[in-house]
Amino acid sequence: MLFVLVAVLTVAAGRFTGGRPSRMQTVVNLLEALREGDYGVRASGAERPDDFGDIARRFNELAVRLQDEQRGLQESLQLLSKTLAALDGAVFAFERDGRLRLVNPAGERILARPAAELLGAEASALGLSPLFEVTSGDIVPYAFAGQAGRWQVGHATLRSRSQEGRLLVVQPMERALREEEAQAFRRLLRVLSHEITNSMTPIGSMVETLQGLLPGAGRVLDDDVDADLRHGLDVIGQRSAALQRFIGHYAQLARLPPPQPATVDVASLCERVAWLFDDARIRVVAGEAVSLRGDRDQLEQVLINLLRNAVEAGGEEEVLLSWRRLDARVVVEVSDLGPGLPASGNLFVPFFTTKAHGAGIGLALSRQIVEAQDGTLDLHARESARGVVARMTLPMAEGD
């Protein structure tokens, strides 16, 4: 009986001590599979009610989650790869040491080399270093090995695995710029053709009429014929002067001098322009003391144009000139109580006008002036009343 009892205890102890190393080895093997990226492995025994069953269940849940995340990451990478392949712009990603890590097919095309030859090379060796010196967003001419033209250059800092890298995006702009230039040229031709035709047609008709009124050689002009001739010449002179003014306006729009930025006190700027008008309908609504960065003379001309438009649109109604601070910019507004914005979207198109005797360059010239000083100029319908708000935003002066 003692022998049998010892034998049974020995077998039980062997099973108890032999099972744990086997289970521990199983856990080690499962964790090693996860470390190697094999998220499809599953632990058996998850249905057991003991501690090992709890470990197996938690391991399986973790493996499922990691497998789902891996699938989502692969799908995102495939989408990113397809997106980069479909882009017209070239994309280059550089490691912290300056070596190329990623390039899309457009980058291969403009450098005329396959990715296998490009990856690992430095930006200087690829001829891309000068592009990092260009202000991000600028359009510059550049000749690559596979293509030359005008390009919009963008670059930014990348961070991957706590290491910084650099991203360079080069977007071809030659075709878009050529199409835009062609459209602008066609618009210009239409405007010039329309204005010149309007002036030359009556001039040609009047010349024919005057030729018919001229007496034969040796005959003296009577008073009626003399008056008709003088009237006809006066009409020709008026139309010629109108055509000359039109050409002068276009020259003014095309030869806008570069701005001379300086610190401008907004209150004194607005009060001076209002004083120039000396019109009781214009009321200056004083805002907080603030200065902007811009060309004072050109901005005065913009405010004169805006106030003149507001006074003409509002009739006898009051026109408000106000300003305020908005983050790091200054907003200047001219508000009228006129009939509101017209239905046309061509208000800032050169030579378009809704006035009977307007030249159509005031708003176009004003926007060109403001945008040259890193500002914006837009027209909006008033929210609380009828009328229009001309809103000009400009950068605030440094240190203000």
HELIX and SHEET records of a PDB file:
HELIX    1   1 LEU A    2  ARG A   35  1                                  34    
HELIX    2   2 ASP A   51  ALA A   86  1                                  36    
HELIX    3   3 PRO A  105  LEU A  111  1                                   7    
HELIX    4   4 ALA A  115  LEU A  118  1                                   4    
HELIX    5   5 ALA A  123  LEU A  126  1                                   4    
HELIX    6   6 SER A  129  GLU A  133  5                                   5    
HELIX    7   7 GLU A  174  LEU A  213  1                                  40    
HELIX    8   8 ASP A  223  ALA A  254  1                                  32    
HELIX    9   9 VAL A  266  PHE A  277  1                                  12    
HELIX   10  10 ARG A  296  GLY A  314  1                                  19    
HELIX   11  11 GLY A  362  GLU A  371  1                                  10    
SHEET    1   A 5 LEU A 100  VAL A 103  0                                        
SHEET    2   A 5 ALA A  90  PHE A  94 -1                                        
SHEET    3   A 5 GLN A 163  PRO A 172 -1                                        
SHEET    4   A 5 ALA A 148  SER A 160 -1                                        
SHEET    5   A 5 ILE A 139  ALA A 143 -1                                        
SHEET    1   B 2 ALA A 262  ASP A 265  0                                        
SHEET    2   B 2 SER A 291  GLY A 294 -1                                        
SHEET    1   C 5 ILE A 282  VAL A 285  0                                        
SHEET    2   C 5 VAL A 319  LEU A 326  1                                        
SHEET    3   C 5 ARG A 329  SER A 335 -1                                        
SHEET    4   C 5 VAL A 388  PRO A 395 -1                                        
SHEET    5   C 5 THR A 376  ALA A 381 -1                                        
END                                                                             
